[in-house]
Amino acid sequence: MTRHIMAFDEGSSPSITNSNTTETKSFTDNEKKNFELPEVEEASSIIDRNDSESAQPVKYPEVQKWQKEDYFSSSTKEYLFVFSCMMSQLLNQAATPQTLAIMNILSDSFKSSGGNQSWLMASFPLVSGSFILISGRIGDIYGLKKGLIGGYTMFIIWSIISGLTYYSHSDTFFIVSRAFQGLGVAFILPNVLGIVGNIYIPGTFRKNMVISMIGACAPIGAALGSTFAGLIGTEDPEQWPWAFYAFGITSAINLAISIYSIPNNIPTNIHGFSMDWIGSLLAVIGLILLNFVWNQGPIVGWEKAYIIVLLIISVFVLVIFIIYELRFASIPLLPREIMKNRYMLMVLLALFLGWGSFGIFSFYYFSFLLNLRHYTALWAGGTYFMFAIFGIIAALVVGFSIKKATASIILFVSMVAFTVGSAMLSVTPVHQTYFRMNLGTMIILSFGMDMSFPAASIILSDFLPMQYQGMAGSLANTMVNYSMSLCLGMGTTVERQVNKSGDETLRGYRGAEYLGIGLAGLGAIIAFSFMAEKYWIERKERLELEKESDLS
């Protein structure tokens, strides 16, 4: 039986004290009680034996950069490694909006109905968000680098196929190809973050900066993906497949860099874990069905019988998954340290709501520019350029302030940014220059994206033991990718209900944007509760320590 204690040290990111923790911190007994997790009985004797054999935390010399001194033979190799990790995040975020800038061009090319436009974006994060949950665990068990290589291989192949769908004249084939693209991405980012978690010492400035730099590439990728696709579509609409060909070529180059720079001696499954295939199957089926229903329902109508049946089945399967993971799984897919810790659940839920609102924002922002302001694909995609500029600034702010401000404060600020950005779009006039409301919206949302992901990733990575580092990356990316697709389906439902006649386009867009405001606002409330409770506990501890010191 093991007992894990989640510790929040003032001015530092969260960490967990166990056999794999790389730093030791001192806490009072009262502080420990406040963040003590329920005792979890592990069914696997292998885990119990390994925990008992290494009860003492690992200590590293202050000058040591990595958990193993031989991870990198030179600084150049480490820089290439960090660059490849940043490119992985950039390519993931570029793939999501690259269809938005050219969605009207794609619809004309395939002669598809307007209802399928949301699937042009939603199919990619639907599959990536559903499979990310298990991809990190597969990487933890079979090798993080192997999982990364496999994900890139699939990503490259289906990027090329997505371009080739031009000759099929079938939007369904294109949507399916995009879904398989998402499957490849699902095995990239979690394994990248898992590798970072295994290489760098938790709680150090070096690790926090690397994660922040990876997070900075989210808005940069969104800007480059939409702009480059818009450039090709505007220059010659018939050449839109090259947006995906170029994507595949760039991914192949980054794969080569990753193979060269990622160390081959990263520990793999030292605790002898086995894959929870039953839990994995239940999770994937439940998540895909739930997401499919919410995106398909607005298109065909919620009165369709198969939509209601699939919705009920999806909820039932997900409930069975949770019960199985908590009570029956010998080695659960989701660590029980997460499922029974409300603080971690609050962080994940806030991340889900914030990025869900951004998924709604992304689709209706481009719909607003293309259909109401009649921007070209290039000009619409180019408006994302502020993300690239202020995304870097936001990432640097996180990297340098995470120790002083703490991750809980940064997470709360990011949720406020998501809320304000969504609210600004909902009141932006149609006939107004970009350099007024839209420009300010982009600047604010840059901080939402680039503060939320690093803050949540650092909390999860430092909290979980080394054998769960791939899962730490999976949890953060599941919230980001899955929420963007699921919440877009909810937003589309609201739009269709508000604009039933089809003649009130702007009013329908506004309705969906109001939902995004509500989601982000709820995320801000949850993040504030988490931050306030943490502050209250720390204040109480400080007062008790001062009282004890006065008495002594």
C-alpha positions in Angstrom: 0.0 0.0 0.0 1.4 3.4 -0.9 0.6 6.9 0.2 1.3 9.8 -2.1 1.3 13.4 -0.8 0.8 16.2 -3.2 2.8 19.2 -2.0 2.6 22.8 -3.0 5.6 24.7 -1.9 5.2 28.5 -1.9 6.8 30.0 -5.0 7.3 26.6 -6.7 5.5 24.3 -8.9 3.8 21.2 -7.4 5.8 18.1 -6.9 5.3 14.7 -5.4 7.5 13.0 -2.9 8.2 9.4 -3.9 10.9 7.1 -5.1 11.2 8.9 -8.4 11.1 12.5 -7.3 14.3 14.3 -8.0 14.0 17.0 -5.4 13.1 16.9 -1.7 11.2 19.6 0.1 10.3 20.0 3.7 6.6 20.5 4.8 4.8 20.7 8.0 2.5 17.9 9.1 -0.5 20.2 8.8 0.4 21.1 5.2 0.8 17.5 4.3 -2.6 16.7 5.7 -4.3 19.3 3.6 -3.0 17.8 0.3 -3.0 14.1 1.4 -4.5 11.7 -1.1 -6.6 8.7 -0.2 -4.7 5.6 0.3 -4.7 3.5 -2.8 -4.4 -0.2 -2.8 -2.3 -1.2 -5.8 -3.2 -4.6 -7.1 0.1 -5.2 -8.7 2.7 -6.7 -6.5 5.3 -5.5 -8.9 4.5 -1.9 -8.2 4.4 -2.5 -4.4 7.8 -4.2 -4.5 9.4 -1.5 -6.6 8.0 1.2 -4.3 9.3 -0.4 -1.2 12.7 -1.1 -2.7 13.3 2.6 -3.5 11.6 4.5 -0.6 14.2 7.3 -0.5 13.9 10.2 -3.0 16.7 10.7 -5.5 19.0 13.7 -4.9 20.8 15.3 -7.8 23.9 17.6 -7.6 22.9 21.3 -8.2 25.1 21.5 -11.2 23.5 18.5 -12.9 21.4 19.4 -15.9 19.6 16.1 -16.6 18.5 13.1 -14.6 21.3 11.1 -16.3 24.5 12.9 -17.1 25.0 11.0 -20.4 21.6 11.9 -22.0 23.3 14.4 -24.4 26.9 14.2 -25.6 26.9 18.0 -26.5 24.9 21.1 -26.0 24.1 21.1 -29.8 22.4 17.8 -29.5 20.3 19.1 -26.6 19.4 22.2 -28.6 18.3 20.0 -31.5 16.2 17.9 -29.1 14.4 21.0 -27.7 13.9 22.3 -31.2 12.3 19.0 -32.3 10.0 19.1 -29.3 9.0 22.6 -30.1 8.3 21.6 -33.7 6.1 18.8 -32.6 3.9 21.2 -30.7 4.0 23.6 -33.7 2.9 21.0 -36.2 0.1 19.8 -33.9 -1.4 23.3 -33.5 -0.8 24.1 -37.2 -2.7 21.1 -38.3 -5.8 22.1 -36.4 -6.6 25.5 -38.0 -5.0 24.9 -41.4 -8.4 23.8 -42.8 -10.2 26.8 -41.3 -8.6 29.4 -43.5 -9.4 27.4 -46.7 -12.7 25.8 -45.5 -14.7 27.6 -48.2 -12.2 26.5 -50.8 -12.4 22.9 -49.6 -16.2 23.0 -49.7 -16.2 24.3 -53.3 -13.6 21.7 -54.3 -15.5 18.8 -52.9 -18.9 20.4 -53.6 -19.9 19.6 -50.0 -22.8 20.9 -48.0 -22.2 23.7 -45.5 -23.1 21.4 -42.6 -19.9 19.4 -43.2 -17.6 22.4 -42.7 -17.4 21.9 -38.9 -16.1 18.3 -39.6 -13.2 19.8 -41.6 -11.8 21.0 -38.3 -13.5 18.6 -35.8 -12.4 15.3 -37.2 -8.7 16.0 -36.5 -9.0 16.9 -32.7 -11.8 14.3 -32.3 -9.5 11.3 -33.0 -6.3 12.9 -31.5 -8.1 13.8 -28.3 -9.7 10.3 -28.0 -6.5 8.4 -28.5 -4.1 10.7 -26.7 -5.4 9.2 -23.4 -3.9 5.8 -24.2 -0.9 6.9 -26.3 1.1 8.2 -23.4 0.6 5.0 -21.5 1.7 2.9 -24.5 4.8 5.1 -24.7 5.5 4.6 -21.0 5.3 0.8 -21.4 6.8 0.1 -24.8 9.1 3.1 -25.1 8.5 6.9 -25.5 10.8 7.3 -28.5 9.3 4.3 -30.3 5.8 5.8 -29.7 7.0 9.1 -31.1 8.4 7.6 -34.2 5.3 5.5 -34.8 3.1 8.6 -34.4 5.2 10.7 -36.8 5.1 7.9 -39.4 1.3 7.8 -39.4 1.1 11.5 -39.4 3.3 11.9 -42.4 1.5 9.2 -44.4 -1.9 10.6 -43.8 -0.9 14.2 -44.4 0.1 13.2 -47.9 -3.1 11.2 -48.3 -5.2 14.2 -47.2 -3.7 16.2 -50.1 -4.4 13.3 -52.5 -8.1 13.3 -51.6 -8.4 16.2 -54.0 -8.5 13.7 -56.8 -11.3 11.7 -55.2 -13.7 14.7 -55.0 -15.0 13.2 -51.7 -15.2 15.3 -48.6 -15.9 12.2 -46.6 -12.5 10.7 -47.7 -10.9 14.0 -46.7 -12.5 14.0 -43.3 -11.5 10.4 -42.7 -7.9 11.2 -43.7 -7.8 14.2 -41.3 -9.0 11.8 -38.6 -6.1 9.5 -39.2 -3.8 12.5 -39.2 -5.1 13.2 -35.7 -4.4 9.6 -34.7 -0.7 10.2 -35.6 -0.6 13.4 -33.6 -2.0 11.5 -30.6 1.2 9.5 -30.4 3.5 12.5 -30.8 2.9 15.2 -28.2 2.3 12.9 -25.1 5.5 11.0 -25.8 7.4 14.3 -26.4 6.3 15.6 -23.0 7.0 12.2 -21.5 10.6 12.3 -22.8 11.0 15.8 -21.4 9.7 14.7 -18.0 12.2 11.8 -17.9 15.2 13.8 -19.1 14.9 17.0 -17.0 14.9 17.3 -13.2 11.4 18.2 -11.9 11.0 21.7 -10.4 14.1 23.1 -12.1 14.3 26.3 -14.1 15.6 24.3 -17.1 12.6 22.0 -17.2 10.1 24.8 -16.8 11.7 26.8 -19.6 11.7 23.8 -22.0 8.0 23.2 -21.3 7.2 26.9 -21.7 9.1 27.0 -25.0 7.1 24.0 -26.2 3.9 25.8 -25.1 5.0 28.9 -27.0 4.8 27.0 -30.3 1.1 26.5 -29.9 0.1 30.0 -31.1 3.0 30.1 -33.5 1.8 26.9 -35.1 -1.7 28.2 -35.3 -0.5 31.3 -37.0 1.8 29.5 -39.5 -0.7 26.7 -40.3 -3.6 29.1 -41.1 -1.4 31.6 -42.9 0.5 29.1 -45.1 -2.7 27.3 -46.1 -4.4 30.6 -46.8 -1.5 31.7 -49.0 -1.7 28.6 -51.1 -5.5 28.7 -51.3 -5.5 32.4 -52.3 -2.7 32.0 -54.9 -4.4 29.1 -56.6 -7.5 27.4 -55.0 -6.8 24.3 -57.1 -3.4 23.9 -55.4 -4.7 23.5 -51.8 -3.4 19.9 -51.6 0.1 21.4 -51.3 -0.8 22.7 -47.9 -0.8 19.1 -46.8 2.1 17.9 -48.9 4.3 20.6 -47.4 3.0 19.6 -44.0 4.1 16.0 -44.6 7.6 17.1 -45.8 8.1 19.3 -42.7 7.0 16.5 -40.4 9.5 14.1 -42.1 12.4 16.5 -41.5 11.5 16.9 -37.8 11.2 13.1 -37.5 14.8 12.8 -38.7 15.9 15.4 -36.1 14.0 13.6 -33.4 15.5 10.2 -34.1 19.0 11.8 -34.0 18.6 14.0 -30.9 16.4 12.0 -28.5 18.5 9.8 -26.2 18.2 6.0 -26.6 18.8 5.3 -22.9 15.6 6.7 -21.5 14.2 4.2 -18.9 11.3 2.1 -20.2 8.8 0.4 -18.0 11.1 -0.2 -15.1 8.1 -1.0 -12.9 6.9 -3.8 -15.2 3.5 -2.2 -16.1 1.1 -3.9 -18.4 -1.3 -2.2 -20.8 -4.9 -1.8 -19.6 -6.5 -2.8 -22.9 -10.0 -3.2 -21.5 -9.9 0.3 -20.0 -8.3 1.6 -23.2 -11.1 0.1 -25.4 -13.8 1.5 -23.2 -12.3 5.0 -23.1 -11.7 5.2 -26.9 -15.2 3.9 -27.8 -16.9 6.2 -25.3 -14.9 9.4 -26.2 -15.3 8.9 -30.0 -19.1 8.2 -29.8 -19.7 11.2 -27.5 -17.7 13.5 -29.7 -19.3 12.1 -32.9 -22.8 12.7 -31.6 -22.2 16.3 -30.6 -20.7 17.1 -34.0 -23.1 15.1 -36.1 -26.3 16.0 -34.2 -26.4 19.7 -35.4 -25.9 18.5 -39.0 -28.5 15.8 -39.3 -30.8 17.0 -36.5 -31.0 15.9 -32.9 -34.4 14.3 -33.6 -32.7 11.5 -35.5 -33.0 8.2 -33.5 -29.5 7.0 -34.0 -28.1 10.3 -32.6 -30.0 9.8 -29.3 -29.1 6.1 -29.1 -25.4 6.8 -29.7 -25.4 9.6 -27.1 -26.9 7.2 -24.5 -24.4 4.5 -25.4 -21.5 6.8 -25.2 -22.4 8.1 -21.7 -23.0 4.5 -20.5 -19.6 3.3 -21.8 -17.8 6.2 -20.2 -19.5 5.5 -16.8 -18.5 1.8 -17.1 -14.9 3.0 -17.9 -14.8 5.1 -14.7 -16.2 2.3 -12.5 -13.8 -0.3 -14.1 -10.8 2.0 -13.6 -11.6 2.7 -10.0 -12.6 -0.7 -8.8 -11.5 -3.5 -11.1 -8.4 -2.5 -13.1 -5.2 -4.0 -11.6 -3.1 -1.4 -13.3 -5.5 1.4 -14.3 -5.1 3.4 -17.5 -5.5 6.6 -15.4 -3.4 6.7 -12.3 -5.5 6.6 -9.2 -3.4 9.5 -7.9 -5.3 11.6 -10.5 -8.7 10.1 -10.3 -9.0 10.4 -6.5 -7.3 13.9 -6.2 -9.8 16.7 -6.6 -7.0 19.3 -7.1 -5.7 17.5 -10.2 -9.3 17.1 -11.4 -9.9 20.8 -11.0 -6.8 21.6 -13.0 -7.8 19.2 -15.8 -11.4 20.5 -15.9 -10.3 24.1 -16.1 -7.9 23.2 -18.9 -10.8 21.4 -20.7 -13.2 24.3 -20.4 -10.6 27.0 -21.5 -9.5 25.2 -24.6 -13.1 24.1 -25.4 -14.0 27.8 -25.6 -11.0 28.4 -27.8 -12.2 25.6 -30.2 -15.5 27.5 -30.6 -13.6 30.7 -31.0 -11.4 29.4 -33.8 -14.2 28.1 -36.0 -16.5 31.0 -35.6 -13.7 33.5 -35.9 -12.8 32.2 -39.3 -16.5 31.9 -40.2 -17.0 35.6 -39.2 -14.0 36.7 -41.3 -14.7 34.6 -44.4 -18.5 34.7 -44.6 -19.4 38.1 -43.1 -16.3 40.3 -43.7 -15.5 38.3 -46.9 -11.7 38.2 -46.3 -9.5 36.2 -48.6 -8.1 32.9 -47.2 -4.7 34.5 -47.0 -5.9 37.6 -45.1 -8.0 35.5 -42.8 -5.1 33.2 -42.0 -2.7 36.1 -41.7 -4.8 37.6 -38.9 -3.4 34.9 -36.6 0.1 36.5 -36.8 -0.4 38.2 -33.4 -0.5 34.7 -31.9 3.0 34.1 -33.0 4.4 37.4 -31.5 2.6 37.5 -28.2 2.7 33.7 -27.8 6.5 33.9 -27.4 6.1 36.7 -24.9 3.5 34.7 -22.9 5.8 31.7 -22.9 8.7 33.7 -21.6 6.5 35.2 -18.8 5.5 31.7 -17.7 9.1 30.4 -17.8 10.5 33.2 -15.7 7.5 33.7 -13.3 6.4 30.1 -12.6 8.6 30.0 -9.5 7.3 33.2 -8.1 3.8 33.4 -9.3 3.1 29.6 -8.9 1.3 27.5 -11.5 -2.1 28.0 -9.9 -2.0 31.8 -10.4 -0.8 31.4 -14.0 -3.6 28.9 -14.7 -6.2 31.3 -13.4 -4.9 34.2 -15.5 -5.0 32.0 -18.6 -8.7 31.2 -18.0 -9.5 34.9 -17.6 -7.7 35.5 -20.9 -9.9 32.8 -22.6 -13.0 34.4 -21.2 -12.2 38.0 -22.2 -11.0 36.9 -25.7 -14.3 35.1 -26.4 -16.3 38.0 -25.0 -14.5 40.4 -27.3 -15.3 38.4 -30.4 -19.0 38.2 -29.5 -19.3 42.0 -29.6 -17.0 42.7 -32.5 -18.9 44.6 -35.3 -18.9 43.2 -38.8 -17.9 46.4 -40.4 -14.8 47.3 -38.4 -11.1 47.2 -39.2 -9.1 44.2 -37.9 -6.7 46.5 -36.0 -9.3 47.4 -33.3 -11.2 44.6 -31.6 -9.7 41.6 -33.4 -6.2 42.7 -32.8 -6.8 43.0 -29.0 -8.6 39.7 -29.0 -5.6 37.9 -30.5 -3.2 39.5 -28.0 -5.3 38.4 -25.0 -5.9 34.9 -26.3 -2.2 34.4 -26.8 -1.8 34.5 -23.1 -4.7 32.2 -22.6 -3.1 29.5 -24.8 0.5 29.9 -23.7 -0.2 30.2 -20.0 -2.7 27.4 -19.6 -0.9 24.5 -21.3 2.6 25.0 -19.6 1.0 25.6 -16.2 -1.1 22.5 -16.3 1.7 20.4 -17.9 4.2 21.4 -15.1 1.6 20.6 -12.4 0.9 17.2 -13.8 4.5 16.3 -14.7 5.9 17.3 -11.3 3.1 15.6 -9.5 3.2 12.2 -11.2 6.1 9.7 -10.7 8.6 9.1 -13.5 6.8 5.9 -14.7 3.7 8.1 -15.5 5.4 10.9 -17.4 3.9 9.8 -20.7 0.5 9.8 -19.0 1.1 13.4 -17.7 1.5 14.5 -21.3 -1.5 12.5 -22.4 -3.8 14.1 -19.8 -2.9 17.7 -20.7 -3.2 17.1 -24.5 -6.4 15.1 -24.1 -8.0 18.1 -22.5 -6.7 20.5 -25.2 -7.5 18.4 -28.3 -10.7 16.6 -27.2 -12.3 19.7 -25.8 -11.8 21.7 -28.9 -13.7 19.2 -31.0 -16.4 18.3 -28.4 -17.2 21.9 -27.5 -17.3 22.9 -31.2 -20.1 20.4 -31.6 -21.9 22.1 -28.7 -21.3 25.5 -30.2 -22.6 24.3 -33.6 -25.7 23.0 -31.9 -26.4 26.4 -30.3 -25.8 28.1 -33.7 -28.3 25.9 -35.5 -30.9 26.4 -32.8 -30.5 30.2 -32.8 -30.4 30.4 -36.6 -33.1 27.9 -37.5 -34.3 29.9 -40.6 -30.8 30.2 -42.0 -31.2 34.0 -42.5 -29.7 35.1 -39.2 -26.1 34.1 -39.7 -24.5 36.7 -37.3 -27.0 36.0 -34.6 -26.2 32.3 -34.9 -22.5 32.9 -34.6 -23.1 35.1 -31.6 -25.0 32.3 -29.9 -22.2 29.9 -30.3 -19.7 32.5 -29.0 -21.8 33.1 -25.9 -21.5 29.4 -25.1 -17.7 29.8 -25.4 -17.8 32.7 -22.9 -19.8 30.5 -20.5 -17.3 27.6 -20.8 -14.3 29.8 -20.3 -15.9 31.7 -17.4 -16.7 28.4 -15.6 -13.0 27.4 -16.2 -12.0 30.7 -14.6 -14.2 30.1 -11.6 -12.7 26.6 -11.1 -9.1 27.9 -11.5 -9.9 30.7 -9.0 -11.2 28.2 -6.5 -8.0 26.1 -6.9 -5.8 29.2 -6.5 -7.8 30.6 -3.5 -7.8 27.3 -1.6 -4.0 27.0 -2.2 -3.4 30.5 -0.9 -5.7 30.0 2.1 -3.8 26.8 3.1 -0.4 28.4 2.7 -1.5 31.5 4.7 -2.8 29.2 7.5 0.4 27.3 7.6 2.5 30.5 7.8 0.4 31.8 10.7 0.8 28.5 12.5 4.6 28.6 12.0 4.8 32.2 13.2 2.8 31.2 16.3 5.0 28.2 17.0 8.2 30.4 16.6 6.8 33.0 18.9 6.1 30.4 21.6 9.5 28.9 21.3 
